[in-house]
């Protein structure tokens, strides 16, 4: 397997993000991987690396895995602005999904400096949502194609798990605290294994926010959470796009075919695949996933 180059990416808003770049000898393009939420970090994805890197290299496609500012649950981030050093907090506990625009723009600028002109975005879980958000805010971007893996409905998940009354109580409190300048305070009573600041919970749970890209729950359960048009960012995509779900994705309400059918009705021209037996992260099924992505890249 190719040996990676450790890289540091500067974002337009002055953050430095670490990554691993795998470059074949004959390179024609580069695929940028956007990881999911939670405690995610690209430095712990051995199964992906083993399968993806050699398969993409045969196509002349480099792979960049990088930690965006939402990596890990809680992370101290440092940045320099106007010659002065500053410190802030990142990780899932503080991330706002729209920040992905700056992260992706920083990656593209970095890769252009290395001579790349053809780019693909591969987003897993929240990474798939981020592709839709990026496309919305930067529709005239330089990306040639998108791969959406296991796009998730976090708003629906928290509504389902918390119940309507508790969900809206926490959402209102998070909104109020954020507007009053207390968005960085942590909410401690949601789930024992997760950390959320008020600003991050409001961002991820707000039915009318950027995060709610795939509102499967309210569509399938026929309830109304959002006032804005459902799937509005997904429907805006005009680039070649591959959508893949695992047949046993634990976040699809037990109906993966139903989830895919919803998306197919919205964008029939996209390519759709379901990998039988695969979970949300395609555990043990990376070889099948890799072949699907490689075949699609050859076709576009």
Secondary structure as GFF3:
##gff-version 3
##sequence-region A 1 300
A	DSSP	beta_strand	5	10	.	.	.	ID=ss1
A	DSSP	beta_strand	16	22	.	.	.	ID=ss2
A	DSSP	beta_strand	29	34	.	.	.	ID=ss3
A	DSSP	three_ten_helix	42	44	.	.	.	ID=ss4
A	DSSP	alpha_helix	46	58	.	.	.	ID=ss5
A	DSSP	beta_strand	61	66	.	.	.	ID=ss6
A	DSSP	beta_strand	75	81	.	.	.	ID=ss7
A	DSSP	beta_strand	84	90	.	.	.	ID=ss8
A	DSSP	three_ten_helix	97	99	.	.	.	ID=ss9
A	DSSP	alpha_helix	100	113	.	.	.	ID=ss10
A	DSSP	beta_strand	119	124	.	.	.	ID=ss11
A	DSSP	alpha_helix	126	137	.	.	.	ID=ss12
A	DSSP	beta_strand	143	149	.	.	.	ID=ss13
A	DSSP	alpha_helix	154	162	.	.	.	ID=ss14
A	DSSP	alpha_helix	164	179	.	.	.	ID=ss15
A	DSSP	beta_strand	186	187	.	.	.	ID=ss16
A	DSSP	beta_strand	196	197	.	.	.	ID=ss17
A	DSSP	alpha_helix	198	205	.	.	.	ID=ss18
A	DSSP	alpha_helix	216	220	.	.	.	ID=ss19
A	DSSP	alpha_helix	232	236	.	.	.	ID=ss20
A	DSSP	beta_strand	240	246	.	.	.	ID=ss21
A	DSSP	alpha_helix	256	266	.	.	.	ID=ss22
A	DSSP	beta_strand	271	275	.	.	.	ID=ss23
A	DSSP	alpha_helix	286	299	.	.	.	ID=ss24
###
